Amino acid sequence: MFSNSGSYEPQISKEHRVYYTFTPKLFSNLTDNAISIDDELTSLLSKAHRFLGILEGMSQYIPDIDTSINMIMKREVHLSCQIDGINASFYSIFDFKNEKNEDVKKVLNCTTAMNYAIEKAVSNKLLCEIHGFLMKDSNNENIGKFRTTQTFLNPHVHSNMMEYNPTAPEDMELVLNDLEKFIKAKNHVDILIKSALIHYQFETIHPFESGNGRVGRILAMLVLLQNKILSKPVISLSYYLFHNKVEYFDRLSSVQRIGNYTQWVKFFIRAIIVAADNSIRQIESLIALRKKNREKTKTLGKASRNTMLMYEYIERNPVIGIRLIADELGLSFNTAAKAVEAMVDFGILKQVNNQSRHRCFIYEDYVKIFDMV
């Protein structure tokens, strides 16, 4: 049975019941009229490219931009994990005391995967490597490998209903190779549309036993980077996807059911627009905050050097303890303590626990810029 976007393949379960898997249409078989480039989509594409152009200029020419990029990337990873039901708070992923928390570890693993992948050419091999980083603390023996068994997402899979289930293992090689070929191809398709199609195709195939959503959202970012739309991972696509989670999954499902590529692409382009606009405003807010706080530290005279070193550190690591930062910056405990106290007095740092010996501090105004939920 065929839909406009693929075919439902009948399968027989161990209980001798019929269920269906969905094999998406190959990109090589996708016709030019599959997506309607109407006035609305043209306007969305124009706006998205304009915002991305502004953002790319900021990422190239604003001094010390890498701290902003680091935070935006961590926010993207955090929200992507939340879409998948991983419930660590944004604040918790910066607190070194939480490194053994299972949800925090999953977010940190996703950060490692993103960092590993951002400068590499996209391939099926890279997707498996990304999955390996994501799932490294799992006991599953199929970490970093495409699945060889069927995954069921629909509760009625054994009721003879023609409902979506991911592509059958024996059909995956063909569609995954076609996906890789499409990713690498130089064609006339707008890169933002191409990224939307690639994300849809990957999610529909669902090639891993778990973690597909996180891998697929990293993949969408990599397509933008590989095609020079952005030179750095400076947007959080998952912000819009998280806040519109029901529509996100409905739009993907609509392509599978009735071949509605156009509405999915429009939804995805809106996510890019919101992400780019958020990043522009976050970077502008960071510049203003940095200017204000650096002016404060200059009033300390000779002590301002150590305080400035600490300020640069907390932009990368906004949750600190005195012993930790003393060791990281090569300062004595007393020198670090004085610099921290100065930052508390200035309202830059805030103590977040009630302990007197093992005090923990957060650069709260800074984290709030990026924690927009």
N, C-alpha and C positions, 0 to 999 in steps of 0.2 A: 504494500500500500504506500503510495507516494503523497507527500505534501509539496507545497511550493519550495520548501527549503530542505527536503531530504526524504528519507523513506523509513517507514516503520517495518521492522523485520520481525516476523513471528519466530518465537523460540519456544522450546518445550522444557519445562522445569523438571526437577527430579520427581515431583509428584504427578508428572504427566499432564500438567496444565499448560495452557498457552499463555505466554506473555509477550510483550513487544519491546524491542530495543529500537532506538532512533539513530540512524546514520545520516549525518548532515550532508547536504549536497556539496560536492567538491567545488572549490573555488574555480577550477578550470571549466566547470559546467554552469557557473553563475552568469546569467545574462546581464547586459548593461542596464536593462530596464527593471532589474530586481529592486533597485532603489530609485525612488522618484526625487530628482533634484528640483524640488519646487521652490517657490519664493521663500518659504519659511526656512527650509534647510539651507538655502543660499545665504540668508541673513545670519543664521546661527553660525555657519562656517566662517563668514566674514568677521563676525564679532569674536569668535574663538581665536582665529589667527591674529587679530589685532591685539587681544589681551596677551596671548602667548608671546607676541613680538615685544610688547612692553616689558613683560617679565624676563624675557631672554636678555634684553638690554640691561635691566637691573642686575641680573645675575652675572653679567660680564664686567660691569663698570663700577658697581658700588663696592667700596673697600670693605673687607671683613665680611663678605656676604656668605662665606661658607658656614658660619655659625647658624645663620637663618636657614640655609639649605638643610643642615643637619637636623634642625628642629622640625622643619616641614616634612622631611622624610620620615622622621620618627612618628610624627602625627599621622602620616599616611599609613604607615605600618600598623600603628595602634588601632586606627579606625577599620582597616582591612581585617584585622583580627577580631574586632568587635562584630563585624558583619558575620563572621563565622562562629559567633557565640563565645569568644574568649573575653572574659570580663575584667581584665586588669585595668585599673584606672590609669590615666595618662601620667599622673604624678608618680605612681608607684614604679614605673619603669625606669625612673632616674634614681631611685633610692637603692643604694648598694645592699641594704639589709634585706631586700625582697628578691634577691637573685635566685633563691631556691623555691620561690612560689611558682607553682606549675603554670599558671596563666601568664605570669611575668616572663617566665622562661620561653614560652611560646612566642611572645611579642619580641623578645630579644633574638630568638632564632630567626624570626622573620626579618628583623633588621640586618642580621648577618647575611641572610640570603640576598636581600636587596643590595647591600654593599658589595657583595661578591659579583653580582650580575651586571651592575650598571655600565661597565666598560667592556662587556663581552658581546660578541655577535650572537644574536638569538638563533637557537637551534634546538632540536629535540633533545640533544645531549645536555644543553644548558638547562632546559626545563627539568630534566631529571636531577641535575646537580642542585638546582634551586630547591626542589622537593626534598632532597637529602638534607640540606641545611634546615629547612622548616621543621622536619620531623625527626631530627637527630636524637631527641630524648625519648622517642617512641620505641616500644618493644616490637613493633611490626617489622617483619623480616623483608618486606617489600619497599622499604624506604628507598627513595631515589630510583624507583623502577616503575615503568608503566604496568598497570594491573593486568593480571591474567585470568581474573575471575569477574563475574558480572556484579555490578553495583546496582542496587535498586533504590530509587528515590521516591517512587510512588507507592502509597500504602495499598493500592489495588492491583499490584503487579501480577497476582495469580488469579485474577477474576475474569480473564478473557477480554478485558477492556483494552482498547488501543490507546494507552496512555504512555507518556514519555518515560523512558528509562535510558540511561546513558548507552552509548555505542557499545555493542558486544565486543569482547576482546579480540575475536577473530577478524573483526572489521576495522579495528583501530589503526593498524599499520598504514593502510591506504589513505585514510583521512588525515592522519598525523603527518605523513610525508607530504601530502598535498598542502596542509597548513604550513609546514616549514618552507615549502617552495614558494607559497604566496607571500610569506613574511620576507623572504629574500628577494623577491621579484621587484624589478624597477618597472612600474606601470603608471598609467594615467590616473589611478585612483587617488583622490585626496588622502593625505596621510591620516587625517583625523577620522575619516570614514573607514580607512583601512584598519586603524587601531580598533574601532568599534566592531568591525567584522571579525577580526582576529580574536578579540576577547569573547565574542559570542560563540565562535566556532570551538574555541578551547573549552569553554564552560559546557557546551553541549556534548562534546566528546567525553569530558570528565575522565581523563586518562589515568588518574591516580585513585587509589582506594580512599584517600582522604586528603584534605588540604588543597583541593582544586581551586577553590575561590581565591585563596591567597596567592597561589601561583599565577592564576589568570589575571589578577590585578597588577602583579609585578610585571607580567608580560605586556599588558597595555602600556605601562610606563616605558618599558624597554623599547617598544616600537617607536614611541615619540623620540626617545634619545637616539636610537640607531639611525633614524631618518633626519636628524639634525633639527627637528622642530624645537627641541630644547637641548642645551648642552649639559644640563645638570638636572637632577630629580627635584625640581623646585615647585611641584604642585601636589596636592593631595586629592586625587580623584575620588578616594573613598569617602570624603566628607559628604558629598552629594549622594553617593550610593548608599551610605549608612542612613542618612536622613530621609531617603526615599526608597527604603529597602523593599517594601512591598511592590512598588512600581518597578524597581530594578529587576526583580525576579519575574514579575508579570510580563515585562517587555521581552526578556529572554524567552519566556514560554510562548509568547505570541509569535515569535519568529518560528519556533519549532512547530506550533500548531497550524498557523495559517500563512507563514512566510512573510510576516510583516516586518521586513528589514528596515523600512523607512522610519517607522516610529521608534524602533530600537536605536537607530543611528542618531536621531534627533535627541532622544533621551541622553545618550552618551555624550553628545556634543554639549548639551546643557551642563553636564557634569564637568566637562573641561572648562567651560566658561566660568562657572562658580568657583572651581578650584583655582584658576588663574587669578580671578578677582580677589579671592581670599588671600592668596600669596602676596599679591601686590600690596594689599592693605596691611598684612602682617609685617612685611619688610619695612614699609613706611613707619609703622608703629615702633618697630625695633630700633630704627635709626633715631627716632625722637627719644626713646627711652635711653638708648646708649649715650646720646649727647648729654642728656640731663644728668645721668649718673656719673659720667666721666668728669663733668664739671664739678660735681661734689667731691670726687676723690682728689682732685687737684688742690683742694683747700688744705690737705693734710701735710703739705710741705715734703720733707724728706721721706716721711712714711708713705707717701702716695705711690712710690714705686712698687712696694710689695702689695699694696691694695689694688693697684692697677693689674698686676700679675694675677691676683686672685679674681678680679673682675672678669678678665679674659677667660679664666678657667671656668667660672660659673656660667658663662654664656654657652659653654659646651656641656657642662655638667651642673645643672641648676639645683641639685640636692647634694649637700655636702656635710661632712663632719670635720671637726678641726684637725684631728689626727690624720685623717685621709688627705686633706688638702695640704697639710704641712709636708707629708711624705711625697705627695705628687709634685709639689713646687720646690722641694728641697729647703724648706724653711724650718726654723725651730718651732716647737709647739707654742711657745709664748709669743713669738712674732706672728704666727698664723692666728692665734687667738686674738691678738690686738687688732689685726686687720679685719677679722670677722666682726669683732665688737664695733669697729668703726662703721662697717657696712650695716650692722643692725641699727646703729644710731642714725645713720642716713636714711633708713627705711628701705634699703636695697635688699637685705636679707631679713628673714623672719624665722625665729626658732619654732619648730613644729612639734617638739616633744617637751615633756616636763622634767627631763633628767638634767642633773647638774654636771655629771661626769662625761656622759656620752651624748652630748647635745647634737641635734640634727637641725640643719638650716635649709631654707628653700629661697630661691630667687623667684618669689611668687608673681610679681608683676610681669616678669619675663615669660614664665610658663603660661600665664593667663592669655597672653597674646596668641598663643598657638592652640590653647585648649578652648575651642569655640563651641563645644557641644553645650 
